[in-house]
Amino acid sequence: MENNEVLNNEEVIETTQEVLTESGNGFLIAGAVGFGVLVSMAAYRYAIKPTIAKIKKHRQDKKEQNEVFDDGTVCGEAVEIHEVKSE
């Protein structure tokens, strides 16, 4: 077909249908990618972020529990007491 020829209605309709059927997969892929982005955002906001916050709080509480004071005593550390028997 030469550039100077005028397309008749049948050729235009066929070309249009061909373009529409080929581009349908592109919309499907774009929709799937968009859905994946929304799901990952929701997972981060409602599952991952709170879990990370809980882990950080647990670590901070554990550090505060084993705090060392200026006089050398340790708060929260289990210490065994041995009695000295005098003779």
ABEGO torsion letter per residue (X at the ends): XBAABBBBAAAAAAAAAAAAAAAAAAAAAAAAAAAAAAAAAAAAAAAAAAAAAAAAAAAAAAAAAABBBAAGBBBGBBBBBBBBBBX
